[in-house]
Amino acid sequence: MSVTEVLMGNHATSHGVRLSRAEVISAYPITPQTQVVEELSEMCADGRLKARFIKVESEHSAMACLIGASQAGARCFTATSAQGLALMHELLFWAAYARLPIVLTDVNRAMAPGWSIWSDQTDSLAQRDTGWIQLYCETNQEVLDTTIMAFKLAEEVNLPVMVVYDAFILSHTYEPVEIPDQKDVDQFLPARKAKFVLDTKNPMTFSALTGPENYMEFRFIMEEAHREVVDAYRSITKDYSKRFKRSYDIVESYHAEDAEIVIVTSGSMTSTARVAVDRLREKGESVGLLKCKMFRPFPVQAVREAIANVDGRIVVKKLAVLDRDISHGSGGIWAQEIRSALCGQPRIPDVHSFLVGLGGRDITVDTIMECYETAKAKERPDDSPVWVGLKR
């Protein structure tokens, strides 16, 4: 029987990992994710979770441990943030290119310098080309549910999954979270059965030197696996919804079906944006919201469909894309992806790019309404992103 507890986002992750029956956990503490692995270490120590907890000297070593454990057939997990994720960068490629279904939680933290412990999404989005699936969460309940689904998705497509949420806004904030019953999760997520494992009785070669005559084919096969992710995820979340009455699509619309301007968000700012949309619609504004959950693979078709009417024509006039990140010299990363997804489509809406909340600065209802009003007033998007709330 499920129970409801008031949990911080980090402990919602811990319970999701426990319910998923992870077998090997390796981690190095870093604010703001430390409580995730602290709680898991206690669960391992008191017997609530039968797993091997490996304490290491760095995030690089944490991923190295999991690569070996996953190759041996274990269900594996780690968590990190910011500079820790950057230190893992080399081995993120090793895990993905070896097709290992590791689950990693990244609690978004701004990259240094200036040294920061507060939230923005640059750390996870900077890993967009490593081959990891990326899923972004709006609430603590979504954090727990996504963690469980991430293990199933990873093991179904044999790709690692990064579950991502905002530092402090979710990680250290307490919300009511329904914790499913272990038996129900076991039925949804059975034990991992790896096809290719390290086994002295059946020796194989893993991650060996690969010449030019074969390397491209490995990447092609991996790209095909990524193209299966959207359908696999939707099937998994449909099953999860049937069992636990909660569903999270790769993109979700809110009053976008009849809107001329749609605000595009990801992560916890989405909840604030819902309030902003409600207030604007009360004033008679034609505005909606598009929440993006999946970043890799980028759900191109789902984005197109979310802003189109019943006959497939794109009727939205403008998109206001809010980025809590920056790719210097190029702008907001979500805005780049949205533009790319819409390229070549009939009646492309103007994509207005806004940079908000970098380094943990508050994103308020007023912030989001300012973005809307700015997009509404402009005849065409600026060539560079609009910085909102910038001190001059």
C-alpha positions in Angstrom: 0.0 0.0 0.0 1.4 3.4 -0.9 2.1 6.0 1.7 2.3 9.8 1.5 5.2 11.6 3.2 6.5 15.1 3.1 9.9 14.8 1.4 12.6 17.0 0.1 13.4 16.4 -3.6 16.7 14.7 -2.7 15.0 12.2 -0.5 12.3 11.6 -3.1 15.2 10.5 -5.3 16.5 8.2 -2.6 13.2 6.5 -2.2 12.9 6.1 -6.0 16.3 4.4 -6.0 15.3 2.2 -3.1 12.0 1.2 -4.7 13.9 0.4 -7.9 16.1 -2.0 -6.0 19.4 -0.6 -7.2 22.2 -3.1 -6.5 25.3 -0.8 -6.7 25.5 2.8 -5.7 28.8 4.7 -6.0 29.0 8.4 -5.2 31.0 11.4 -4.1 29.2 14.1 -2.1 28.7 17.5 -3.6 26.2 20.2 -2.6 23.3 20.2 -3.5 22.9 16.5 -4.2 24.7 15.1 -1.0 21.5 14.2 0.8 20.5 11.8 -2.0 23.5 9.5 -1.4 23.6 10.2 2.4 20.0 8.8 2.7 20.9 5.9 0.4 23.9 5.0 2.5 21.7 4.9 5.5 19.2 2.7 3.7 22.1 0.3 2.8 23.4 0.3 6.3 20.1 -0.5 8.0 19.0 -3.1 5.5 16.1 -1.2 3.8 18.1 -1.5 0.6 20.2 -4.5 -0.2 22.9 -2.8 -2.3 26.6 -2.3 -2.3 27.5 1.3 -1.5 30.9 2.3 -2.8 32.6 5.4 -1.3 35.1 6.9 -3.8 37.5 9.8 -4.0 35.9 11.6 -6.9 33.0 11.7 -9.3 35.2 10.3 -12.0 35.8 7.3 -9.9 32.1 7.0 -9.0 31.2 6.5 -12.7 34.2 4.2 -13.3 32.9 1.9 -10.5 29.4 1.9 -12.0 30.7 1.1 -15.5 32.3 -2.0 -14.2 29.3 -3.0 -12.0 26.8 -2.4 -14.8 28.9 -4.4 -17.2 28.7 -7.2 -14.7 24.9 -7.0 -14.8 24.1 -4.9 -11.8 21.4 -2.2 -11.6 23.5 1.0 -10.9 22.9 4.5 -9.6 24.8 7.7 -8.8 24.1 11.4 -8.2 26.1 14.5 -8.7 26.0 18.3 -9.5 27.9 20.9 -11.5 31.7 20.5 -11.2 31.1 16.9 -10.2 29.2 16.2 -13.4 31.9 18.0 -15.4 34.6 15.8 -13.7 32.6 12.7 -14.9 32.5 14.0 -18.5 35.0 11.5 -19.9 33.3 8.5 -18.4 29.8 9.7 -19.4 30.9 8.8 -22.9 32.3 5.5 -21.8 29.0 4.5 -20.1 26.8 5.6 -23.0 28.9 4.3 -25.8 29.2 0.9 -24.0 25.3 0.9 -23.9 25.1 0.6 -20.1 21.8 1.3 -18.4 23.1 3.4 -15.5 20.8 6.0 -13.9 22.3 9.3 -12.7 20.6 12.1 -10.9 22.0 15.5 -11.6 20.7 18.2 -9.2 21.2 21.3 -11.3 23.9 23.7 -10.0 25.5 26.6 -11.7 29.0 26.1 -13.0 31.9 27.9 -11.5 33.6 30.4 -11.4 32.0 32.5 -9.9 31.7 29.8 -7.4 28.1 28.9 -6.9 25.9 26.3 -5.2 22.6 27.6 -6.7 20.6 26.4 -9.6 20.8 26.6 -13.3 20.7 24.0 -16.0 24.0 24.6 -17.8 25.7 21.7 -16.0 23.4 19.0 -17.4 22.7 20.6 -20.8 26.5 20.9 -21.3 26.5 17.0 -21.4 24.0 16.9 -24.2 26.3 15.2 -26.7 27.5 12.4 -24.4 24.7 10.0 -25.4 22.7 10.1 -22.2 18.9 10.3 -22.2 17.9 13.5 -20.2 14.6 13.9 -18.3 13.8 17.1 -16.4 11.4 17.3 -13.4 9.0 19.9 -12.2 8.0 18.6 -8.7 9.3 16.2 -6.0 6.6 13.7 -6.9 7.8 13.8 -10.5 11.4 13.3 -9.2 10.4 10.0 -7.5 8.3 8.7 -10.3 10.8 9.6 -13.0 13.6 7.9 -11.1 11.7 4.6 -11.1 10.7 5.0 -14.8 14.3 5.9 -15.7 15.6 2.5 -14.6 13.0 0.8 -16.8 13.7 3.0 -19.7 17.5 2.6 -19.4 17.3 -1.2 -19.3 14.8 -1.4 -22.2 16.9 0.6 -24.7 20.3 -0.1 -23.1 21.2 3.6 -22.7 22.0 5.5 -19.5 19.5 8.0 -18.2 20.1 11.3 -16.4 17.2 12.5 -14.1 17.5 16.3 -13.6 16.0 18.8 -11.2 16.7 22.2 -9.8 18.9 22.8 -6.8 17.2 24.0 -3.6 14.0 24.8 -5.4 13.3 21.1 -5.4 16.3 19.4 -3.8 15.9 21.0 -0.4 12.2 22.0 -0.5 9.6 19.7 1.1 6.4 18.6 -0.6 3.9 15.8 -0.1 5.1 12.8 -2.1 3.2 9.5 -2.6 5.6 6.6 -2.2 4.4 3.5 -4.0 4.2 0.1 -2.4 7.3 -2.0 -3.1 5.3 -5.0 -4.5 3.7 -2.7 -7.0 7.0 -1.3 -8.1 8.5 -4.8 -8.4 5.7 -5.7 -10.8 6.4 -2.6 -12.9 10.2 -2.9 -12.7 11.4 -6.5 -12.5 15.0 -7.4 -11.8 17.5 -6.5 -14.5 18.4 -9.3 -16.9 21.5 -8.1 -18.9 22.1 -9.9 -22.1 25.9 -9.3 -22.3 27.8 -9.4 -19.0 31.3 -10.0 -17.7 31.4 -13.8 -17.2 34.5 -16.0 -17.0 32.5 -19.0 -18.2 31.4 -17.1 -21.3 34.2 -14.7 -22.1 33.6 -11.6 -24.3 35.4 -8.5 -25.2 34.0 -5.1 -24.1 34.9 -1.6 -25.2 37.9 -2.8 -27.2 39.9 -0.9 -29.7 37.7 -0.3 -32.7 39.1 0.5 -36.2 37.6 2.9 -38.8 36.0 -0.1 -40.5 33.6 -0.7 -37.6 33.4 2.5 -35.5 30.7 4.3 -37.6 28.4 1.2 -37.4 28.5 1.3 -33.6 27.5 4.9 -33.6 24.7 4.2 -36.2 23.3 1.4 -34.0 23.4 3.7 -30.9 21.6 6.5 -32.9 18.9 4.0 -33.8 18.5 3.2 -30.2 18.0 6.9 -29.3 15.3 7.1 -32.0 13.4 4.3 -30.2 13.5 6.2 -26.9 10.4 8.4 -27.4 8.1 5.5 -28.1 9.7 3.4 -25.3 9.3 6.2 -22.8 5.7 6.8 -23.8 4.9 3.1 -23.4 6.6 3.1 -20.0 4.8 6.2 -18.7 1.5 4.8 -20.0 2.1 1.6 -17.9 3.2 3.7 -14.9 0.1 5.8 -15.2 -2.2 2.8 -15.3 -0.6 1.4 -12.1 0.1 4.6 -10.1 -2.3 7.1 -11.6 0.4 9.6 -12.5 1.7 10.4 -16.0 4.4 12.6 -17.4 4.6 13.0 -21.2 7.8 14.1 -22.9 6.1 17.5 -23.6 3.0 18.7 -21.9 0.7 21.6 -23.0 -1.2 23.9 -20.8 -3.8 26.1 -22.6 -1.6 26.0 -25.7 -4.3 24.6 -28.0 -5.8 28.1 -28.6 -2.9 30.4 -27.8 -1.2 32.8 -30.1 1.9 33.0 -27.8 3.2 29.9 -26.0 5.7 30.1 -23.2 8.2 27.2 -23.2 9.7 26.0 -19.9 11.5 23.1 -18.3 12.0 22.1 -14.7 10.5 23.8 -11.6 9.9 27.1 -13.3 7.0 25.4 -15.1 4.9 25.5 -11.9 5.4 29.3 -11.7 4.7 29.6 -15.4 1.3 28.0 -14.9 0.3 30.7 -12.4 1.6 33.4 -14.9 -0.5 31.9 -17.7 -3.6 31.8 -15.5 -3.2 35.4 -14.6 -2.6 36.5 -18.2 -5.6 34.5 -19.5 -7.8 36.2 -16.8 -6.8 39.4 -18.5 -7.9 38.1 -21.8 -4.4 37.3 -23.2 -4.1 34.5 -25.7 -1.3 32.6 -24.0 -0.4 29.0 -23.3 2.5 26.9 -21.9 4.6 24.1 -23.2 6.5 22.1 -20.6 9.5 20.2 -22.0 10.5 17.1 -20.0 12.7 15.2 -22.4 15.8 17.0 -23.7 17.8 14.0 -25.1 16.7 12.7 -27.5 15.1 15.9 -28.3 11.4 15.2 -29.0 11.1 17.0 -32.4 7.8 15.6 -33.5 6.2 16.0 -30.1 7.1 19.7 -30.0 5.7 20.3 -33.5 2.5 18.5 -32.6 2.1 20.4 -29.3 1.9 23.8 -31.1 -0.2 22.7 -34.1 -4.0 22.5 -34.5 -6.0 19.5 -35.4 -5.1 19.5 -39.1 -1.4 19.7 -38.3 -0.8 23.4 -39.2 1.2 25.4 -36.8 -1.0 28.2 -35.6 1.0 29.6 -32.8 2.4 33.0 -33.7 5.2 33.3 -31.1 7.1 31.1 -28.7 8.8 32.6 -25.6 11.5 30.1 -24.7 12.8 30.5 -21.1 16.3 29.2 -20.6 17.9 28.8 -17.2 21.2 28.1 -18.9 23.6 29.6 -21.5 25.8 28.4 -24.3 28.1 31.4 -24.6 28.2 32.8 -28.1 25.0 31.0 -29.0 22.5 31.7 -26.3 19.8 29.6 -24.6 20.2 25.9 -25.3 16.4 25.0 -25.2 15.8 27.9 -27.6 18.4 26.5 -30.0 16.7 23.1 -29.9 13.2 24.5 -30.4 14.4 26.5 -33.5 16.0 23.4 -34.9 12.9 21.3 -34.3 10.7 23.8 -36.2 13.1 24.4 -39.1 11.5 23.6 -42.4 8.0 23.5 -41.0 5.1 25.5 -42.6 4.2 28.7 -40.8 7.1 28.6 -38.3 6.3 30.8 -35.2 8.8 33.4 -34.1 11.1 32.0 -31.4 11.9 34.6 -28.7 14.7 33.5 -26.5 15.0 34.7 -22.8 17.7 34.0 -20.3 16.3 33.9 -16.7 17.3 32.7 -13.3 21.0 32.0 -13.9 23.0 31.2 -10.8 19.8 30.6 -8.8 18.2 34.0 -9.3 14.5 33.8 -8.6 12.1 33.2 -11.5 8.9 34.8 -10.3 5.4 35.2 -11.9 6.4 38.7 -12.7 9.6 37.5 -14.5 7.6 35.2 -16.7 4.9 37.8 -17.4 7.7 40.2 -18.4 9.0 37.6 -20.9 5.5 37.3 -22.3 4.9 41.0 -22.6 8.3 41.5 -24.3 7.6 38.7 -26.8 4.1 40.2 -27.5 5.5 43.7 -28.1 8.3 42.7 -30.6 7.6 42.4 -34.3 10.4 39.9 -34.7 12.8 38.2 -32.3 16.1 39.8 -31.4 19.2 38.2 -32.9 20.5 37.5 -29.4 18.6 36.3 -26.3 16.9 38.8 -24.0 18.4 38.9 -20.5 15.6 39.3 -18.0 16.2 40.8 -14.5 19.8 41.8 -15.4 21.4 44.4 -13.1 23.0 47.2 -15.0 
